[in-house]
Amino acid sequence: MNLLPLTNPATLGDACRRRRKILGLTLQDAAGAAGVNYRFASELERGKETCVLGKSLKYAQMLGLELYYASDEGAPPQAPVSVTNRSER
C-alpha cells in the first residue's frame, strides 16, 4: 500500500483522476456515480482550491480512495493526510 501525502488540492485531484482512469470511467460517468455534476468533478481533478470538501470526499470515496490522517497525542492540527486505494489495503 502506498501512502501519499495530500499537501494541496492538486494532489487530491491528481489521485482522483488517476484512479478514475484506472477504473476506465469517463469524467461524466464518475461524476454521475458520485452524485456530483461534471463541472465539479472536472474542477476537483484539476485541483481547484475552492472545491467543497464534502463533495470532494464523496467523489474520492466513489472512486475507491480512502483518506487517512496521521496523528500522535499533541500533534499539531495540520498533521499529514494521505490517500490510498481500498484495493491496496
N, C-alpha and C positions, 0 to 999 in steps of 0.2 A: 504494500500500500504506500502510495506517495502522498505525503502531506505537503501542500503548497501554501505558503503564506499569502493571505489576502492583504495587500498593502494599499490598494486603491480600487475604485470601481472598475477600472480596466482589467484588473486581474480576475475579478468575478465574471465579467463579460467574456473574457477570453476562455475561461473554464467552461462557461455555458455554451459558447459557440463550438468549442472542440468536442464537447460531449454530444451536442445536437448532431454534429456531422458524423460522429462515430455511430450514432443511432440511426443515421440515414433519414433524419427528419428535415423537412423544409422549415424555414422560419415561420411560415404561416401555420403549418401543422403543429409545430411546437407551441406556438402562441395559443392556438385553439385548445390544445390539450391541457395547457396550464391555466386557461381561463383569463388570459390577458390579450390585449389587442396586438396586432402586428407591429404597430409603431413602438409600443412599449418594449416588446421583445427585441426589436432592432436597436433601440437606443440602449437597452441594457447590455446587449452583446458588443456594442461599440464603446461601452464604458462611460456612459453619460453620468455625470456627477450627481444629478438630482433625481435619479430613479427611486421610486418608493421602495423602501426596504421590504415591507410585507409582500409585495408583488414579486420583488426580486427573489426572495426566498422561495416563494411558491413556484416560480419558473425553474429555479435551480433544482428544487426537490422533484419536480415532474421529470426532469432530465436524469434523475438518479444521483444527483450530487448531494452530499450531506455537508453541512458546515459545522465545524468544531472550533472551540477556542481553548487555548491553554491557560491554566490559571494555577497559581500557588497561593497559599494564605498570604495576604498582604500584598499581592501583586497589584500593580497599577491598573486602572480601568482599561488602558489601551493594550492589554495582553494580545499576543498574536492570534489570528484566526486562520484556519486552513480549510481547504476543500478536498474531499476525496469522493470517488465514485463508490456507490453502495456495493457494486460487484467486486471491488478491490479490497473489501474489508475482510 
